[in-house]
Amino acid sequence: MSSGVLVLRALGIGDLLTAVPALRGLRQAYPDERLVLAAPEWLRDLVELVDAVDELLPTPGLGALRWPGPPPRLAVNLHGRGPESIRDLRATRPAGLLTHRHPAVPEVPGPDWDPDRHEVDRWCRLLEYGHVAAGRGDLHLPPPPGPSPAPGAVVIHPGAAYPARRWPPERFAAVAKALAAEGHRVVLTGGESEKDLAQEVAAAAGLGADTVLAGTTGLADLAALVSGAALVLCGDTGLGHLATAFGTPSVLLFGPTPPRRWGPPPDASQHVVLWVGDVGDPHGAEPDAGLLLLGEENVLSAVRSGLREEVRHG
């Protein structure tokens, strides 16, 4: 006897949000099955906004999947190409397995992995291989239930997972200072490890300590903050995907990963992507050379334009 649809996506914020169209496609294809998402516990507040998911199975990463019930009717690998993720799902003894092909497990069929495909399209294409339709533009989430800690603010997120994707803090500070001088409320976000960075930007911009929300907001508060913001300014990070999910205007600084792989939908005009066209190592230890070509005035101009559009349509 098999039970439910198990989906593995034990990664981060952007990874979860780019998988929403695929999750909704599975929900529509298997309306009578319980859809269980294996993902980190810290994502729970965001997972609860995804109407396609019935249950979160706390899973911090590869090798940590523990399926408690009868074998799932279908296991879906939205984590990566394998082989570790494939082996984790095969250990649950699913009646069916939907995954990309990997040479280390040649007996498991699937489509070939295309490293240049957009992340949203990648998983929709995988579902289509399994005869499941998915709407690539179905990225939106409902507003979080809680209040924003800074409604109507311009949210600046100066951090990123790797130095290669971090625009210099002094440039963020210059933009923040100009926006504050023009009367905009500016707040700075980040995780606990990015608190010093946010404080550095705030100090250089002449902003008070109360503008630094880094290290003080949980995921629910962060989602509410982005949902209620006037605009989000950040690099290629999960915060940009939150802006896409909630329809919040954003200015996104891309490099060295091109936006054709991780950017917002090209027809979503409220999201402005700045990128000079250079492709490099997204895990590098120094800011990407292409990212450094984005000047303060260009970024500030894009932010001002986004704020004017928000006032016009808001």
C-alpha positions, 0 to 999 in steps of 0.5 A: 500500500502506498500513501501520499506524494513526497517532494524533496526540496531541502534547501533555502528560501529562493529554492522553495519559492521557485518550486511553487509552480511545480508544487501547485502542479502536483497538487492539481494532478493528485488532488486526493493525495496528501502532499508532503514537502521535505524541507528545513523546519525553519522554512515552516512559516513560509511553507504554510503560505503555499496552498499546495502543501499539506504537511512539512516533513522537517528535513535539514538536508541530504541524508536526513530524510525520514519518511514515517509512513507507508511508501509514498505513491510518488516521490518527486526530486526537486532538490537537484539532479542527484545522486544523493537526493535520488538515493534518499527518495528511493530509500522511502520505497515509493511506488513511483519516482520522478527525478532527473537522470543521473549517470551514477544511478543509470537504472532510474529514468528521467530527463537530462539536466540542463544547467542553463535552464531557469530554476522555475522552468527546470521543475515544471519541465520535470513534471511535464516529463511525468505528464503533470502540467505546471504553470510557470507563472504561478509564483504568487503567495498570499500576504502573511497573516502578521503585521509588517515590522516596518510598513511602507519601508524601502527594504535593503538587504546588503548580504548574500550567501557568497561574497561573489554576489555581494554588492559593496556595503559602501554602495548600499550605504550611498543609496540608503543615505540618498533615499533617507534624505528624500524622505523614504523610510529605509530598513536593513535586513539580514540574518544573524551572521549579517548583522554587522554588515547591516550595521556597517551600512546603516552607520555609513548612511547616517541611519539610526540603529532602529533601521537595522532589522538584521538578526531580529526578524524571524521568517514570518516577520521577514515575509510580512516586511517584504509583503508590506514594503514599498520596494526591495533592493537586494542582490541575487538572494532569497529576499528577491524571490520573496518580492516576486512571491508577494508582488512587491516592487524590487531592484535586483542586482545580479552577478555573477549568475545570470537572471535567465537562471534565477531572475523574476519572470521577465514580464513582471514589470515591477521587478527591475533586474540590473546585470551587465552580462558577465557570468562567473563563479557564484561561490567566489570569495570576492565580489564579481567583477561584473557586479562591481560595474553596477554604479550607485547612480544607476541603482539609485535611479532604478530604485527611484523609478520603482518607487514612482511606479509604486506610488502611481499604481499603489 
